[in-house]
Amino acid sequence: MLASLDIQNVILIDRLSLEGDAGLVALTGETGAGKSILLDALGLALGARAEAGLVRQGAAQATVTASFELPARHPLRDFLAEHGIDGAEQIILRRSVAKDGRSKAFINDAAVSVQFLRDVGAQLIEIHGQFDTHGLLDSATHVDTLDAFAETSADARAVTAAWDGWRAALGKLEEAKAGIDAMRLQEEYLRYTVAELEKLAPKGGEEAVLAEKRQRLLNRGKLTEGLSQAADIITADNGLQNLCGRLEGVLERLSAKSGDTLAPMLETLARVRADIEDLGWQAERLLNADDADAANIEDIEERYFALRDCAKKHRCTPDDLPAVLDDLSQKLRLITHRDDALGELEDAVKRARGDYIALAEKLSAKRQKAAGKLAKAVNAELPALKLDKARFDVECKKSANEDDWGPQGIDRVRFVVATNPGAAPGPLDKIASGGELSRFMLALKLILSGGGSVPTLIFDEVDSGIGGAVADAVGQRLQRLSLHCQVLVVTHSPQVAARAAHHWHVAKTEQKGTVVTRITPLTELSARQEEIARMLSGANITTEARAQAARLLENAEKHVPAA
């Protein structure tokens, strides 16, 4: 839901901060007080078109920040995560507009495009009113609404996936056909290159192994020379072994005269002589070792440089050569066995098409069945909304023309209405007025029980041209709808305002010689009663109006609709 809204320097609003409330929120005020400014400001945060005229006179820029609280598993969180935006507890949309008309958009402090902001905003709030340009007026959304009612959204996603699979298979087939024609011209080159690579038979990681062996063999001469010097130091006439022997002779002669005094030295010397003899043996073993790779240094170098030259030729690394061979082999196969290869791709297209048609036919049958039920349910709500002469219908026509098929299936879904008996049904935007559109949407939302993922709905002028019992019926239905999602309603109807759980009052005031718009939450019952009395009687509030306002509030309190 909309948790908070902060507006700075938007037309008549210098600074305004509001805390959002769950349930039904009514916005009331005299005509021209600035209720439309509030919606304009909110629309700005949702990605609406930015205009320099929105910036308050004398200010450098206008800024609107809207914070939303979402359930932990709301699909928008995954959507944001896919685009690298942290899905914290709150989703914060921020938009600034400079006085030259340039704007900046942010989501959770990450800079985004206005279109991306608009895509996110569409998943957070729906605004329905006299100047609504989406929702019911956009026939592209009608199929989604029908799917929501029919509980076929999962089927629709499966159809979309099948469509994508079919398109992908077609793309591969077309690419293969175009590729075969192009590659036929280079068949001879491909044959030579594939044969060359097959003869070389490159393996991943082979270059590194050869490089290590090569380096070790190149250093073998220095190693041999060093080992020979070590062996001489140990075994030569004046080497360590002979010196130890002479030292032992000296110590033995002295030990005959000194008893056991030199015994520890003789024991240490014995160990040292053994270690030195072992060193000599190791040096001789390494010098005389038969290095199998030594005889193959030429083969190793030839293989090493052959891999590097081939990689350079194909502009890749030696480790990539197996993949290059596989790719070129596939291309050659398409040429030499093009009928088989194309046949496999064509079979894949047929299978994908069949899968799509099967799923789309199944979905279409469910939609056809649900269309009548949806129309019947909406029409049942219309009389109480002063649309008793209107007729709502859901056109769901299955198309046999493949050109009409798409990711949403094979159906053309459209909502149509007739507002007068005997009149032919037509598109909503051609037949219904602004207020009627809002009431049609209200009826639809009630039937859907707020089951969509959009957590906040805004109705502007939903009560246009009605009053009394009809207005109360509208308020009651808004109240029912607010049990499932947050609902904001801009209203001139006291009956609707009385049904709200929360009430915001919009008014113009003069501040330091400048007119500003203020929005005040009416938290006290007396304040709400006074505002509803004003709505009933105008500027001169009468005792009767106050009494009637009290009765409206009391009645709304007693008759809270069940979910």
C-alpha positions as CSV (number, residue, x, y, z in Angstrom):
1,M,0.0,0.0,0.0
2,L,1.0,3.7,-0.3
3,A,2.7,4.2,3.1
4,S,3.8,7.8,2.7
5,L,3.8,10.7,0.2
6,D,6.1,13.7,0.3
7,I,5.5,16.6,-2.1
8,Q,7.7,19.6,-2.5
9,N,7.1,22.6,-4.7
10,V,4.4,21.1,-7.0
11,I,2.1,23.9,-8.3
12,L,0.3,25.2,-5.1
13,I,1.9,22.7,-2.7
14,D,5.1,24.0,-1.1
15,R,5.7,21.1,1.2
16,L,3.4,18.3,2.1
17,S,3.9,15.0,3.9
18,L,1.2,12.4,4.4
19,E,1.2,9.0,6.0
20,G,-0.8,6.4,4.1
21,D,-3.5,4.3,5.8
22,A,-4.9,0.9,5.0
23,G,-8.5,0.6,4.0
24,L,-10.7,3.3,2.4
25,V,-9.3,6.9,2.4
26,A,-11.5,9.8,1.3
27,L,-10.1,13.0,-0.1
28,T,-12.6,15.9,0.1
29,G,-12.5,19.6,-0.3
30,E,-14.1,22.5,-2.2
31,T,-13.9,22.5,-6.0
32,G,-10.5,24.0,-7.0
33,A,-8.9,23.3,-3.6
34,G,-6.2,21.2,-5.2
35,K,-7.3,17.6,-5.1
36,S,-6.3,17.2,-8.7
37,I,-2.8,18.6,-7.8
38,L,-2.4,15.8,-5.4
39,L,-3.1,13.2,-8.1
40,D,-0.8,15.0,-10.5
41,A,2.0,14.9,-8.0
42,L,1.4,11.2,-7.3
43,G,1.3,10.6,-11.0
44,L,4.7,12.2,-11.3
45,A,6.2,9.7,-8.9
46,L,4.6,6.9,-10.9
47,G,6.2,7.9,-14.1
48,A,3.7,10.3,-15.7
49,R,4.9,12.9,-18.1
50,A,6.9,15.7,-16.5
51,E,6.1,19.3,-17.3
52,A,7.8,22.5,-16.2
53,G,4.4,23.9,-15.3
54,L,4.3,21.5,-12.3
55,V,7.2,23.3,-10.6
56,R,5.9,25.8,-8.1
57,Q,6.7,29.4,-9.0
58,G,10.0,30.6,-7.6
59,A,11.3,27.1,-6.9
60,A,14.2,25.5,-8.7
61,Q,12.6,22.0,-8.9
62,A,9.6,20.0,-7.8
63,T,10.1,16.6,-6.0
64,V,7.7,13.9,-5.2
65,T,8.6,10.8,-3.1
66,A,6.1,7.9,-2.6
67,S,6.9,5.0,-0.3
68,F,5.1,1.7,-0.6
69,E,4.8,-1.3,1.7
70,L,4.5,-4.6,-0.1
71,P,3.9,-8.2,1.0
72,A,7.1,-10.3,1.1
73,R,6.2,-12.4,-1.9
74,H,4.8,-9.6,-4.1
75,P,6.0,-10.2,-7.7
76,L,7.4,-6.6,-7.9
77,R,10.2,-7.6,-5.5
78,D,11.5,-10.2,-7.9
79,F,11.1,-7.8,-10.8
80,L,13.3,-5.2,-9.1
81,A,15.8,-7.8,-8.0
82,E,16.2,-8.9,-11.7
83,H,17.1,-5.3,-12.5
84,G,19.6,-5.0,-9.7
85,I,17.5,-2.9,-7.3
86,D,17.5,-3.8,-3.7
87,G,14.0,-4.8,-2.6
88,A,14.0,-3.5,0.9
89,E,11.0,-3.4,3.2
90,Q,9.8,-0.4,1.4
91,I,9.7,0.5,-2.3
92,I,10.5,4.2,-2.6
93,L,9.8,6.0,-5.9
94,R,11.3,9.5,-6.2
95,R,10.9,11.9,-9.1
96,S,12.3,15.4,-9.5
97,V,11.4,17.9,-12.2
98,A,13.5,21.1,-12.9
99,K,12.0,24.3,-14.0
100,D,13.3,23.7,-17.5
101,G,11.2,20.5,-17.6
102,R,14.0,18.0,-17.3
103,S,13.4,15.2,-14.8
104,K,15.2,12.5,-12.8
105,A,13.7,9.2,-11.5
106,F,14.9,7.0,-8.7
107,I,13.7,3.7,-7.1
108,N,15.3,3.0,-3.7
109,D,17.9,5.6,-4.5
110,A,18.9,3.9,-7.7
111,A,18.7,6.0,-10.8
112,V,16.2,4.5,-13.4
113,S,14.6,5.6,-16.6
114,V,11.2,7.2,-16.6
115,Q,9.8,4.2,-18.5
116,F,11.1,1.8,-15.9
117,L,9.6,4.0,-13.2
118,R,6.3,3.9,-15.1
119,D,6.5,0.1,-15.3
120,V,7.0,-0.2,-11.6
121,G,4.4,2.4,-10.8
122,A,1.8,0.4,-12.8
123,Q,2.3,-2.5,-10.4
124,L,1.8,-0.3,-7.3
125,I,-1.2,1.9,-8.1
126,E,-4.1,2.0,-10.5
127,I,-5.8,5.4,-11.0
128,H,-9.3,5.4,-12.4
129,G,-11.1,8.6,-13.2
130,Q,-12.6,10.9,-15.8
131,F,-9.2,11.3,-17.6
132,D,-8.2,7.7,-17.2
133,T,-6.0,6.6,-20.2
134,H,-5.3,3.1,-19.1
135,G,-7.2,0.3,-17.2
136,L,-10.6,-0.2,-18.8
137,L,-9.9,2.1,-21.7
138,D,-6.9,0.0,-22.8
139,S,-8.4,-3.1,-24.4
140,A,-5.0,-4.8,-24.1
141,T,-5.6,-5.1,-20.3
142,H,-9.1,-6.8,-20.8
143,V,-7.7,-10.2,-21.3
144,D,-5.6,-10.0,-18.1
145,T,-8.8,-8.9,-16.2
146,L,-10.7,-11.9,-17.6
147,D,-7.9,-14.2,-16.7
148,A,-7.9,-12.9,-13.2
149,F,-11.6,-13.5,-12.9
150,A,-11.4,-17.0,-14.5
151,E,-8.3,-17.8,-12.3
152,T,-6.5,-18.8,-15.5
153,S,-3.4,-16.6,-15.0
154,A,-1.2,-19.7,-14.6
155,D,-2.6,-21.1,-17.9
156,A,-2.0,-17.7,-19.5
157,R,1.7,-17.8,-18.4
158,A,2.0,-21.3,-19.8
159,V,0.6,-20.1,-23.2
160,T,3.1,-17.2,-23.2
161,A,6.0,-19.6,-22.5
162,A,4.8,-21.9,-25.3
163,W,4.5,-18.9,-27.7
164,D,8.1,-17.9,-26.8
165,G,9.2,-21.4,-27.5
166,W,7.5,-21.5,-30.8
167,R,9.0,-18.1,-31.8
168,A,12.4,-19.3,-30.7
169,A,12.1,-22.5,-32.8
170,L,11.0,-20.4,-35.8
171,G,13.9,-18.1,-35.3
172,K,16.4,-21.0,-35.3
173,L,14.8,-22.4,-38.5
174,E,15.0,-19.0,-40.3
175,E,18.5,-18.5,-39.1
176,A,19.5,-21.9,-40.3
177,K,18.0,-21.3,-43.8
178,A,19.7,-18.0,-44.2
179,G,22.9,-19.5,-42.8
180,I,23.0,-22.4,-45.2
181,D,22.8,-20.1,-48.2
182,A,25.6,-18.0,-46.9
183,M,27.8,-20.9,-45.7
184,R,27.4,-22.9,-49.0
185,L,29.7,-20.3,-50.5
186,Q,32.4,-21.2,-47.9
187,E,31.9,-25.0,-47.9
188,E,35.4,-25.7,-49.3
189,Y,37.0,-23.4,-46.6
190,L,34.9,-25.1,-43.9
191,R,35.9,-28.6,-45.0
192,Y,39.6,-27.7,-45.0
193,T,39.4,-25.9,-41.6
194,V,37.4,-28.7,-39.9
195,A,39.8,-31.3,-41.2
196,E,42.8,-29.2,-40.0
197,L,41.2,-28.9,-36.5
198,E,40.2,-32.5,-36.4
199,K,43.8,-33.5,-37.2
200,L,45.1,-31.2,-34.5
201,A,42.4,-32.5,-32.1
202,P,42.8,-29.7,-29.5
203,K,41.8,-30.3,-25.9
204,G,40.8,-27.8,-23.2
205,G,43.7,-27.0,-20.9
206,E,46.3,-28.6,-23.1
207,E,48.3,-25.5,-23.7
208,A,49.0,-24.9,-20.0
209,V,50.3,-28.5,-19.6
210,L,52.5,-28.2,-22.6
211,A,53.8,-24.8,-21.5
212,E,54.8,-26.3,-18.1
213,K,56.6,-29.3,-19.7
214,R,58.4,-27.0,-22.2
215,Q,59.6,-24.7,-19.5
216,R,60.9,-27.5,-17.4
217,L,62.8,-29.1,-20.3
218,L,64.3,-25.7,-21.3
219,N,65.7,-25.4,-17.8
220,R,67.0,-29.0,-17.7
221,G,70.6,-28.0,-18.7
222,K,70.9,-25.6,-15.8
223,L,69.5,-28.3,-13.5
224,T,72.0,-30.9,-14.7
225,E,74.9,-28.5,-14.3
226,G,73.9,-27.7,-10.8
227,L,73.3,-31.3,-9.8
228,S,76.8,-32.2,-11.0
229,Q,78.4,-29.5,-8.9
230,A,76.4,-30.7,-5.9
231,A,77.5,-34.3,-6.5
232,D,81.2,-33.2,-6.7
233,I,80.9,-31.3,-3.4
234,I,79.6,-34.5,-1.8
235,T,81.7,-37.3,-3.5
236,A,85.0,-35.7,-4.8
237,D,88.4,-36.4,-3.2
238,N,88.0,-33.3,-1.1
239,G,84.2,-33.7,-0.9
240,L,82.1,-33.9,2.2
241,Q,82.2,-37.7,2.4
242,N,86.0,-37.8,2.5
243,L,86.2,-34.9,4.9
244,C,83.8,-36.7,7.2
245,G,85.9,-39.8,7.0
246,R,89.1,-37.9,7.9
247,L,87.2,-36.2,10.8
248,E,86.1,-39.6,12.1
249,G,89.7,-41.0,12.0
250,V,90.9,-38.0,14.1
251,L,88.1,-38.4,16.7
252,E,88.6,-42.2,17.0
253,R,92.3,-41.7,17.7
254,L,91.5,-39.1,20.4
255,S,88.8,-41.2,21.9
256,A,91.3,-43.9,22.8
257,K,92.9,-41.4,25.1
258,S,89.8,-39.6,26.4
259,G,87.5,-42.5,27.4
260,D,83.8,-41.8,26.6
261,T,84.2,-38.0,26.3
262,L,84.1,-37.9,22.5
263,A,81.4,-40.6,22.1
264,P,78.6,-38.1,21.5
265,M,80.6,-36.4,18.7
266,L,81.2,-39.7,17.1
267,E,77.5,-40.6,17.2
268,T,76.6,-37.2,15.7
269,L,79.2,-37.6,13.0
270,A,77.9,-41.1,12.1
271,R,74.4,-39.6,11.5
272,V,75.9,-36.7,9.5
273,R,77.8,-39.2,7.3
274,A,74.7,-41.2,6.7
275,D,72.7,-38.1,5.7
276,I,75.6,-36.9,3.4
277,E,75.7,-40.3,1.7
278,D,71.9,-40.1,1.2
279,L,72.4,-36.7,-0.4
280,G,75.0,-38.1,-2.7
281,W,72.7,-40.9,-3.7
282,Q,69.8,-38.5,-4.5
283,A,72.1,-36.3,-6.6
284,E,73.3,-39.3,-8.6
285,R,69.8,-40.6,-9.0
286,L,68.5,-37.3,-10.4
287,L,71.5,-37.0,-12.7
288,N,71.0,-40.5,-14.1
289,A,67.2,-40.3,-14.3
290,D,65.6,-41.1,-17.6
291,D,63.3,-38.1,-18.4
292,A,60.8,-39.5,-20.9
293,D,59.9,-35.9,-21.9
294,A,63.5,-35.0,-22.6
295,A,63.6,-37.0,-25.8
296,N,60.3,-35.4,-26.9
297,I,61.2,-31.7,-26.5
298,E,60.8,-31.1,-30.2
299,D,57.4,-32.8,-30.3
300,I,56.3,-30.8,-27.3
301,E,57.4,-27.5,-28.8
302,E,55.8,-28.4,-32.2
303,R,52.5,-29.2,-30.5
304,Y,52.6,-26.1,-28.3
305,F,53.3,-23.7,-31.1
306,A,50.8,-25.5,-33.4
307,L,48.0,-24.9,-30.9
308,R,49.0,-21.2,-30.5
309,D,49.2,-20.6,-34.2
310,C,45.8,-22.2,-34.8
311,A,44.3,-20.1,-32.0
312,K,45.7,-17.0,-33.5
313,K,44.3,-17.9,-36.8
314,H,40.8,-18.3,-35.3
315,R,41.2,-15.3,-33.1
316,C,40.6,-17.2,-29.9
317,T,42.5,-18.8,-27.1
318,P,43.9,-22.4,-27.4
319,D,41.3,-23.5,-24.8
320,D,38.6,-22.2,-27.1
321,L,39.7,-24.4,-30.1
322,P,37.4,-27.4,-29.2
323,A,34.4,-25.1,-29.2
324,V,35.5,-23.6,-32.6
325,L,35.8,-27.1,-34.0
326,D,32.3,-27.9,-32.8
327,D,30.8,-24.8,-34.2
328,L,32.4,-25.1,-37.6
329,S,31.5,-28.8,-37.7
330,Q,27.8,-27.9,-37.1
331,K,28.0,-25.4,-39.9
332,L,29.5,-27.9,-42.2
333,R,26.9,-30.4,-41.2
334,L,24.1,-27.9,-42.1
335,I,25.6,-27.7,-45.6
336,T,26.4,-31.3,-46.2
337,H,23.3,-32.7,-44.4
338,R,21.1,-29.7,-44.8
339,D,17.9,-31.6,-45.5
340,D,18.3,-33.6,-42.3
341,A,19.3,-30.6,-40.3
342,L,16.4,-28.4,-41.6
343,G,14.1,-31.3,-41.1
344,E,14.9,-31.5,-37.5
345,L,14.4,-27.8,-37.1
346,E,11.1,-27.9,-38.9
347,D,10.0,-30.8,-36.7
348,A,10.9,-28.7,-33.7
349,V,8.8,-25.8,-35.0
350,K,5.8,-28.1,-35.6
351,R,6.1,-29.5,-32.1
352,A,6.3,-26.0,-30.6
353,R,3.4,-24.8,-32.6
354,G,1.3,-27.9,-31.6
355,D,2.2,-27.3,-27.9
356,Y,1.1,-23.6,-28.2
357,I,-2.2,-24.4,-29.9
358,A,-3.1,-27.1,-27.4
359,L,-2.5,-24.8,-24.4
360,A,-4.1,-21.8,-26.2
361,E,-7.2,-23.9,-27.0
362,K,-7.5,-25.1,-23.4
363,L,-7.2,-21.5,-22.2
364,S,-9.7,-20.2,-24.7
365,A,-12.3,-22.7,-23.6
366,K,-11.9,-21.5,-20.0
367,R,-12.1,-17.9,-21.0
368,Q,-15.2,-18.5,-23.1
369,K,-16.9,-20.1,-20.1
370,A,-15.8,-17.3,-17.7
371,A,-16.7,-14.4,-20.0
372,G,-20.4,-14.9,-19.6
373,K,-20.0,-15.3,-15.8
374,L,-18.0,-12.1,-15.6
375,A,-20.5,-10.1,-17.6
376,K,-23.4,-11.4,-15.5
377,A,-21.6,-10.6,-12.2
378,V,-20.8,-7.0,-13.3
379,N,-24.3,-6.4,-14.6
380,A,-25.7,-7.5,-11.2
381,E,-23.7,-4.6,-9.6
382,L,-24.8,-1.9,-12.1
383,P,-28.3,-1.1,-10.9
384,A,-27.1,0.0,-7.4
385,L,-24.5,2.2,-9.1
386,K,-27.2,4.1,-11.1
387,L,-26.3,2.2,-14.2
388,D,-29.4,0.1,-14.3
389,K,-30.0,0.8,-17.9
390,A,-26.5,-0.1,-18.9
391,R,-25.4,-3.5,-20.1
392,F,-21.8,-4.8,-19.8
393,D,-20.6,-7.5,-22.0
394,V,-17.3,-9.4,-22.5
395,E,-16.5,-10.3,-26.1
396,C,-14.2,-13.3,-26.2
397,K,-13.7,-14.4,-29.8
398,K,-11.3,-17.1,-30.8
399,S,-9.4,-16.3,-34.0
400,A,-8.6,-18.8,-36.7
401,N,-6.2,-16.4,-38.3
402,E,-2.7,-17.2,-37.2
403,D,-1.7,-13.6,-37.7
404,D,-4.0,-12.7,-34.8
405,W,-2.3,-15.1,-32.3
406,G,0.2,-13.9,-29.8
407,P,1.7,-14.5,-26.4
408,Q,-1.7,-14.0,-24.7
409,G,-3.3,-16.7,-26.8
410,I,-5.7,-17.0,-29.7
411,D,-8.5,-15.0,-28.2
412,R,-9.5,-11.4,-28.8
413,V,-11.0,-10.1,-25.5
414,R,-12.8,-6.8,-25.3
415,F,-15.1,-5.2,-22.8
416,V,-18.1,-3.4,-24.4
417,V,-21.0,-1.5,-22.9
418,A,-24.4,-0.1,-23.9
419,T,-25.7,2.6,-21.6
420,N,-29.1,2.8,-23.2
421,P,-31.7,0.0,-23.8
422,G,-31.6,-1.2,-27.4
423,A,-28.3,0.5,-28.2
424,A,-25.5,-1.6,-29.7
425,P,-22.6,-2.3,-27.4
426,G,-19.5,-0.4,-28.1
427,P,-16.0,0.4,-26.7
428,L,-16.0,1.9,-23.3
429,D,-14.3,5.1,-24.2
430,K,-16.8,5.8,-27.0
431,I,-19.9,5.0,-24.9
432,A,-19.3,5.7,-21.2
433,S,-18.7,9.1,-19.5
434,G,-15.9,9.6,-17.0
435,G,-18.0,8.9,-14.0
436,E,-19.6,5.9,-15.6
437,L,-16.1,4.5,-16.4
438,S,-15.1,4.8,-12.8
439,R,-18.3,2.9,-11.6
440,F,-17.8,0.2,-14.2
441,M,-14.2,-0.2,-12.9
442,L,-15.5,-0.3,-9.3
443,A,-18.0,-3.0,-10.2
444,L,-15.2,-5.0,-11.9
445,K,-12.8,-4.6,-9.0
446,L,-15.5,-5.8,-6.6
447,I,-16.2,-8.9,-8.7
448,L,-12.4,-9.6,-8.8
449,S,-12.4,-9.1,-5.0
450,G,-9.2,-7.1,-5.1
451,G,-7.4,-10.3,-6.3
452,G,-4.9,-8.5,-8.5
453,S,-1.4,-7.7,-7.4
454,V,-1.8,-3.9,-7.5
455,P,-2.0,-3.0,-3.8
456,T,-3.6,0.5,-4.2
457,L,-6.5,1.8,-6.2
458,I,-7.5,5.4,-6.7
459,F,-10.9,6.5,-7.9
460,D,-11.4,10.0,-9.0
461,E,-15.0,11.3,-9.6
462,V,-16.5,7.8,-9.2
463,D,-19.5,9.5,-7.7
464,S,-19.9,12.1,-10.6
465,G,-23.6,12.9,-11.2
466,I,-25.1,10.7,-8.5
467,G,-26.2,11.3,-4.9
468,G,-28.4,9.9,-2.1
469,A,-28.9,6.2,-2.0
470,V,-26.8,5.6,-5.1
471,A,-23.8,7.5,-3.7
472,D,-24.2,5.5,-0.5
473,A,-24.2,2.3,-2.6
474,V,-20.9,3.5,-4.3
475,G,-19.4,4.2,-0.8
476,Q,-20.5,0.8,0.5
477,R,-18.8,-0.9,-2.5
478,L,-15.7,1.1,-2.1
479,Q,-15.7,0.1,1.6
480,R,-16.0,-3.6,0.6
481,L,-13.2,-3.2,-1.9
482,S,-11.0,-1.7,0.7
483,L,-11.1,-4.9,2.7
484,H,-8.8,-6.4,0.1
485,C,-6.6,-3.5,-0.9
486,Q,-5.9,0.2,-0.1
487,V,-8.5,2.5,-1.8
488,L,-8.2,6.2,-2.2
489,V,-11.3,8.1,-3.5
490,V,-11.5,11.7,-4.5
491,T,-15.1,12.5,-3.8
492,H,-17.7,15.3,-3.5
493,S,-20.3,12.9,-2.0
494,P,-20.9,13.0,1.7
495,Q,-22.3,9.5,1.6
496,V,-19.0,8.2,0.1
497,A,-16.8,10.2,2.5
498,A,-18.8,8.9,5.5
499,R,-17.9,5.3,4.5
500,A,-14.2,6.0,4.6
501,A,-11.9,4.7,7.4
502,H,-9.7,7.7,6.9
503,H,-10.4,11.2,5.7
504,W,-8.1,13.8,4.2
505,H,-9.3,17.3,3.7
506,V,-7.8,19.4,0.9
507,A,-8.0,23.2,1.1
508,K,-6.3,26.4,-0.2
509,T,-4.9,28.8,2.3
510,E,-3.0,32.1,2.0
511,Q,0.5,32.1,3.4
512,K,2.7,35.1,3.3
513,G,0.8,36.5,0.4
514,T,0.9,33.2,-1.6
515,V,-1.9,30.7,-2.1
516,V,-0.9,27.2,-1.0
517,T,-2.7,23.8,-0.9
518,R,-2.9,22.0,2.4
519,I,-4.0,18.5,3.1
520,T,-5.1,17.7,6.6
521,P,-5.9,14.2,7.9
522,L,-9.2,14.5,9.9
523,T,-8.5,12.2,12.8
524,E,-11.2,13.5,15.2
525,L,-14.8,12.5,14.7
526,S,-16.0,16.1,15.2
527,A,-13.7,17.3,12.4
528,R,-15.0,14.6,10.0
529,Q,-18.6,15.5,10.9
530,E,-18.0,19.2,10.2
531,E,-16.5,18.5,6.8
532,I,-19.3,16.1,5.8
533,A,-21.8,18.7,7.0
534,R,-20.0,21.3,4.7
535,M,-20.4,18.8,1.8
536,L,-24.1,18.6,2.6
537,S,-25.0,22.3,2.9
538,G,-22.1,24.3,1.5
539,A,-20.2,27.1,3.1
540,N,-23.1,28.0,5.6
541,I,-23.2,24.8,7.7
542,T,-26.6,24.3,9.2
543,T,-27.6,22.4,12.3
544,E,-29.6,20.0,10.1
545,A,-26.5,19.4,8.0
546,R,-24.5,18.5,11.1
547,A,-27.2,16.2,12.3
548,Q,-27.4,14.5,8.9
549,A,-23.5,14.2,8.8
550,A,-23.7,12.5,12.2
551,R,-26.3,10.0,11.0
552,L,-24.2,9.2,7.9
553,L,-21.1,8.5,10.0
554,E,-23.2,6.5,12.5
555,N,-24.8,4.5,9.7
556,A,-21.4,3.8,8.1
557,E,-20.1,2.6,11.5
558,K,-23.0,0.2,12.0
559,H,-23.1,-1.2,8.5
560,V,-19.5,-2.2,7.8
561,P,-19.6,-4.7,4.9
562,A,-18.2,-8.2,5.3
563,A,-15.3,-9.3,3.2
